[in-house]
């Protein structure tokens, strides 16, 4: 049986790894830009407007603000690390084994806020928005990471894959 790295280079197109295909697509580049933009936006907010807003909060809410901003920053740094590692692998700066080893150090946990709902609702709207957007981004990254880990599919055992291979062959010979 072919090694996973061989499967992507298979010239007859027999093996398809959807996660790997997605990583080299415009979708990944969009995800990367979105993630890095969210990191910058969050840093700007926490260093500026967020700092001012947190000073005006009641003690309990201020403690929740500190907790959520720390979780938010940690979550974003883990996402950014994963995205940067993957981009380095995509651009050939890391081989797949190095990227895998580095990504294993990244903890993409799905932990949600433990702050009581009423306290979370009292946090500044912008912070709550950043938390929600970051959680959605993290879910997308986790889903992509899981797809990458799935073994490649052998299209020769798949009727649709067989038809696609025939179409590719037909169009390649006419081009």
C-alpha positions in Angstrom: 0.0 0.0 0.0 1.3 3.5 -0.8 2.5 5.8 1.9 0.3 8.9 2.5 2.9 11.2 1.0 3.0 9.0 -2.1 -0.7 9.2 -2.5 -0.7 12.9 -3.3 1.9 12.4 -6.0 0.1 9.5 -7.7 0.1 10.4 -11.4 -3.0 8.5 -12.3 -5.1 10.4 -9.8 -6.1 7.2 -8.0 -5.8 8.7 -4.5 -7.5 11.9 -3.3 -7.0 13.5 0.0 -9.7 16.1 0.3 -8.0 17.8 3.3 -4.7 18.1 1.3 -6.6 19.5 -1.7 -8.2 22.1 0.4 -4.9 23.1 2.0 -3.6 24.1 -1.4 -6.8 26.0 -2.4 -7.9 29.6 -2.3 -10.1 28.5 0.6 -7.0 27.9 2.8 -5.5 31.2 1.7 -8.8 33.0 2.7 -8.8 31.1 6.0 -5.2 32.2 6.6 -5.9 35.8 5.9 -9.0 35.8 8.1 -7.1 34.2 11.0 -4.2 36.7 10.8 -6.6 39.6 10.4 -8.5 38.5 13.5 -5.3 38.2 15.5 -4.4 41.9 14.5 -7.9 43.1 15.2 -8.0 41.4 18.6 -4.6 42.7 19.6 -5.6 46.3 18.6 -8.9 46.0 20.6 -7.3 44.6 23.7 -4.5 47.1 23.7 -6.8 50.1 23.1 -10.5 50.3 23.3 -10.8 47.1 25.3 -8.4 48.3 27.9 -10.6 51.4 28.4 -13.8 49.4 28.4 -12.4 47.0 31.0 -11.6 49.8 33.5 -15.3 50.8 33.6 -16.5 47.3 34.5 -17.7 46.1 37.9 -15.3 43.9 39.8 -16.9 40.6 38.9 -17.3 41.6 35.2 -13.8 42.9 35.1 -12.5 39.5 36.3 -14.6 37.8 33.6 -13.2 40.2 31.1 -9.6 39.3 32.1 -10.5 35.6 31.9 -12.1 35.8 28.5 -9.4 38.1 27.0 -6.8 35.6 28.2 -8.7 32.6 26.7 -9.3 34.6 23.5 -5.6 35.5 23.1 -4.5 31.9 23.8 -7.1 30.5 21.3 -5.9 32.9 18.6 -2.3 32.2 19.2 -3.0 28.4 18.8 -5.0 29.1 15.6 -2.2 31.4 14.2 0.4 28.8 15.0 -1.5 26.1 13.2 -2.1 28.4 10.2 1.6 29.4 10.0 2.8 25.9 10.2 0.4 24.8 7.5 1.4 27.7 5.3 5.1 26.8 5.7 4.3 23.2 4.7 2.3 24.4 1.7 5.1 26.6 0.6 7.8 23.9 1.0 9.5 25.5 4.0 8.7 22.4 6.0 8.3 18.9 4.9 5.0 17.1 5.9 6.7 15.2 8.8 8.1 18.4 10.3 4.7 20.1 9.9 3.0 17.2 11.6 5.4 17.2 14.5 5.0 21.0 15.0 1.2 20.8 14.7 1.1 18.2 17.4 2.4 20.9 19.8 -0.6 23.1 19.0 -3.6 22.5 21.2 -6.8 23.3 19.2 -9.1 22.6 22.1 -12.8 23.4 21.8 -13.3 24.6 25.3 -16.0 27.1 25.7 -16.3 29.9 28.3 -16.9 28.9 31.9 -18.1 32.4 32.8 -21.7 32.5 33.8 -24.0 33.5 31.0 -25.3 36.6 32.8 -21.7 37.8 33.5 -20.6 37.0 29.9 -23.6 39.1 28.6 -22.3 42.0 30.7 -19.0 42.0 28.9 -18.4 44.6 26.2 -20.1 43.7 23.0 -16.9 43.9 21.0 -15.2 41.4 23.2 -18.1 39.0 23.0 -18.1 39.4 19.2 -14.3 38.6 19.0 -14.8 35.6 21.2 -17.7 34.3 19.0 -15.8 34.9 15.7 -12.6 33.3 17.1 -14.6 30.2 18.2 -16.1 29.8 14.8 -12.7 30.2 13.2 -11.3 27.6 15.6 -14.1 25.2 14.6 -13.2 25.6 10.9 -9.5 25.0 11.6 -10.3 21.9 13.7 -12.5 20.5 10.9 -9.8 21.1 8.4 -7.2 19.5 10.7 -9.4 16.5 11.0 -9.8 16.2 7.3 -6.0 16.4 6.8 -5.6 13.4 9.2 -8.1 11.3 7.3 -6.5 8.8 4.9 -6.7 9.5 1.2 -9.6 7.9 -0.7 -8.8 5.4 -3.4 -11.0 6.5 -6.4 -10.5 3.1 -8.1 -12.8 1.6 -5.4 -15.3 4.4 -5.9 -17.7 4.5 -8.9 -17.8 8.3 -8.9 -14.1 8.4 -8.7 -13.9 5.9 -11.7 -16.1 8.2 -13.7 -14.1 11.3 -12.9 -10.9 9.4 -13.9 -12.5 8.5 -17.2 -13.6 12.1 -17.8 -10.1 13.4 -16.9 -8.6 10.9 -19.4 -11.0 11.8 -22.1 -10.4 15.5 -21.8 -6.7 15.1 -21.4 -6.5 13.2 -24.7 -8.6 15.9 -26.5 -6.5 18.9 -25.2 
